[in-house]
Amino acid sequence: MDEQKIFQEMVNILRTYTKDVSLLDKATKETHILNDLKVNSARLVDVIIKCEDVFEITIEDDEADKIGTIGDAIALIQKKLN
Amino acid sequence: MKKRVVITGMGVAAPNGHGLRDYEEALRQGRSGIRFIPELKDLNFACQIGGIPQGFDSVRKSYFDHEKLLSINDNIGYASVSAVDAWTDAGFQVPDSEDDRVDWDTGVIVGSGIGGMDTIAKTVVPMVNEGKVRRMGSRIVEQVMNSGTSARVAGLLALGNQVTSNSSACSTGNEAVIDGMQRIRMGLAKRMLAGGSEGASPYIWSGFDSMRVICRKFNDDPEKASRPMSATACGFVPGSGGAILILEDLESARERGARIYAEVLGGALNCGGHRMGGSITAPNPEGVKRCIRMALADAGIEPGEIDAINGHLTATFADPMEVHNWSEALGRGPEHFPYIHSTKSLVGHCLGAAGAIECVAVALQLYKGFLHPSVNCEDIHPDIADFADRIPQTCVEYPGLRTIAKAGFGFGDVNSCIIFRKWEG
């Protein structure tokens, strides 16, 4: 799966947990999920579960802890898919 | 000197009406909110009827954004919508979630009887049993914790005084009002959101069905099923919903020119100790009478000043006993008895929300000067036949209505009684 496709899927996943979805319109790989999108930190667990379902991968807790930006998530997912 | 406490806002999500206007209309018309519930039939319940706020999914979706709705279950939804309605009814604005100001003078006491059972039954138990704990996600605890309702309300309105959820079975809503009143009296808060909520769930109602305490003879005629004080009463009808009252220090209400519905003159709470005929499921009559007398004393009024009673009156064998307890506690026989009626005849027994939903009915009736009919008791129970004239079967216009006593009695042999008075300035 190419990077742009993964990025789009990530934006779709985050739409559920982002109060102001307009923030996602200008999201980039550098967008920080908690600081920029204001996602409640507790919801990161739900984002990870959704990623596992959508990309059919397993993400370990210590790997999840390192995700800060959308780009971090994309890199991890690409690694898992390859 | 203790501070006086008044009601300056109310919100209600009842089986027969959402919002004060709709609810008042339903009360005046004697409109029932009891319906046949197909799911209960499918699940082999003996009682296949219930009181559920109608069309509430769309109501909830119109109040909260997609992110909040993720963790608002039935129980929390009723409380949250009622809180927003009460807050705006009292003249306040719902703050933006990005606005960091906190209202340190306002708190919340909103509880439930059984609470987030739907989340436990539909998500927690199946997923744990299937070994899928890791996949339950982040939204379970905030929906099943006993303080889930008050916590959510505090966040919606940025409230910073005491925030807690009480639980005393069917006395929960009344208890919240009394505890909130006490906190304002003591000067510890200017305002308290007080009330209760309860989800509509077969998992909540199943235990009552298996106890055979809920109505199983009127599945074909739901609106006739809730029959407090009737000779043919055959158990309560399970209900759900929520209601919240804004209790406010009189000085604060006056300073901001708030509209006042009624004054909370006083109230009392106790327990019969499961003795003298009382048990975990039945009231000790002495406890009930003491509670009523304590409420009168706390309010500083004489028994003769009570114009009407909004009883606990659930449509079980206990109704005649309750009427006689009132009579003895007030020292007023049938010929001098106040009016007495049951809001549960219209909405069923909303468990932890019952007291709050019925307190809203009391305050509305004092404010507007009427008493709603107590329906389905054309055939008054023979043990209280002498009181028949005091039970309104149609709406009574009553401009002189000044004082209503509201009671709630719950499993655990717990009792609550509140004295409300019309606000006359």
Chai-1 contact restraints between the chains, C-beta under 6 A:
chainA,res_idxA,chainB,res_idxB,connection_type,confidence,min_distance_angstrom,max_distance_angstrom,comment,restraint_id
A,K19,B,E67,contact,1.0,0.0,6.0,A-B,restraint_1
A,A42,B,S138,contact,1.0,0.0,6.0,A-B,restraint_2
A,R43,B,S138,contact,1.0,0.0,6.0,A-B,restraint_3
A,V45,B,G137,contact,1.0,0.0,6.0,A-B,restraint_4
A,V45,B,S138,contact,1.0,0.0,6.0,A-B,restraint_5
A,D46,B,G137,contact,1.0,0.0,6.0,A-B,restraint_6
A,D46,B,S138,contact,1.0,0.0,6.0,A-B,restraint_7
A,I49,B,R135,contact,1.0,0.0,6.0,A-B,restraint_8
A,I49,B,G137,contact,1.0,0.0,6.0,A-B,restraint_9
